[in-house]
Structure formats: structure tokens, C-alpha cells
Amino acid sequence: MTEKAIYSRRCWLDGHLREATVYIQETTIARVEPGAFRGDDTHLLDAGDAVLMPGVIDAHVHINEPGRTEWEGFETATRAALAGGITSLADMPLNASPVTTSVPALREKLAASVGKLHAHVGFYAGLVPGNAGALEGLIDAGVLGVKVFLTHSGIDEFPNATIDDLETAMPILARRGVPLLAHCELDAAGTKAALERDPRSYAAYLASRPKDWEDRAVQLMIDLCRKHRCPVHIVHVSSAEALPLISAAKAEGLPLTAETCPHYLFFNAEEIPDGETIYKCAPPIRERSN
């Protein structure tokens, strides 16, 4: 068996950058040896001072193929991922057309990806009103999890689920051990008047999606997780007030996890200029105090 080796003076090993060589047999890392390379350099790739590290897994990616490749497709998304050191990613179900809420739609997405993947890619399915009966087939087809919105997703073909939809779907996912990934915002009336008056105002946009929307939705998902013992993953947490709720649920032993995003950690609402749509996301980037 031919053994290949990659050497770097800056290999991420045991929490430090150090000189090391990674030895590879076929497609498997066989061992990592600290220090200078020793052996036949016929099959050596000398990376010099380039950082050699494990590939990053991005479990929350929105690729838009098939149907919306003018936004982004598999070719560009996976090339960009590799350029940033991401070797595995998981694609969300709502930005393709058709949305990934049925087995035929998943097959169409898989067919569209053939020959275009430059990184490892997995797929999520979606929970929308009326498709709980499709979940077993989607799980059998290999989806990694099921995404749900508790408020409008921004994609008309991917409407938000109701509590009845969640009550129907979560026992299925609990039995199959498949996580439900929840966009946690429960909208309420009376928050959008200022935004309608001044749609360029970031302060008005922030006020239109208050932390209370998120906190109430997180509490709902915790309650349903407790009831059904369904694995729940809360995506892109932006509200500091939600953190004690999540911590308490985890301490209780509920099968609940959560994530946040770099933009919530590094940007503050006070610094966002009006009309700069590049900062627009949902939930919104919140105040510095948050």
C-alpha cells in the first residue's frame, strides 16, 4: 500500500502549531508524527509554513441548487468552502427549488449535485405544514436532520410549521433519533410599524424582530423537547436572554443543543449604518449589551 505524507512546519497538533508530518494510506490518515519528516520523499507534499489542520465541518449552509443558482450553486459553494478550510458541510432545505420537503425533491437535489461537489456534503430535509408523513422516507433516504421555521422563512414554498405540525413530527424524529433544527422566532403583532415608516432604518428593523420573539420560541422548543424527547438543535441563537433557558434545559438532560454565528459575536447594532443590507439577517444582529 502506497503511503503519502504531508509535512508542515505549522501543523495544528495537540492545541499548538508545531512541526509535524501527516501520513496517509489510501484515503485515511494513518498517523501524525511530530518533528521533521523522516523517510522517502517520493510521495511527500512539503507544505512549508502553510498551516496543516483538520478540515472544518460547517453544519449550517444554504446552497441554492437546483433552481436558484444565480444566488449560489454546488460548484461555487463547495469550492469556496475548501478555500476556507471547510471540508464537510450540510445543506439546508429551503433555498433550492423545489424545497427539500419530499423524497422526489431530495432526489432532484442529489441529481443536481453530481460532478459539482469539491467537499463532503450532507443534506437536511424540511418540516412544513402537511409533510410529516414524508419524514420517514426522507430519513430512510439519508437526510442528516429536519429544519423547521416557527416564523415565515422568507421562502413562500417553505412556510412555517404550526404547533400541531411539531406535535406530529417530533415523535417520529424521536423514534428515529434524528434532530429537529429550529429557527426560533415566534412573531407577534405590533412590531413593524416603525419599519414600515422607515425601511432603511436598522433600529426599526431590529425593533421589528425583538428578543422576545426568540426567547418565547426557544422556550416552546424546550417544552416540546421535554415532552417528546426529540433531539432539538436551536440554530443561530442571537438573544442573550435565551442562554439561561438553553443552559437549564441541557442541565436537565434534555437532548437539546444550540449554535450561534460569528456575526452575532463580532458586530453590534449600534455600529450598523442604515441601509446597509449586508448586515441584514434573521434573527437580527443585536445591541452591544446583548
ABEGO torsion letter per residue (X at the ends): XBBBBBBBABBBBGGBBBBBBBBBBEABBABBBBEBBBEBAAABBBAEABBBBBBBBBABBBBAOBGAAAABBAAAAAAAAAAAGBABBBBBAAABOBBBABAAAAAAAAAAABGABABBBBBBBBBBBGAAAAAAAAAAAGBABBBBBABBAGBAABBBBBAAAAAAAAAAAAAAGBBBBBBBBBBBBGAAAAAAABAABAAAAAAABBAAAAAAAAAAAAAAAAAAGBBBBBBGBABAAAAAAAAAAAAAGBBBBBBBBAAAAABBAAABBBGBAAABBOBBBBBAAX
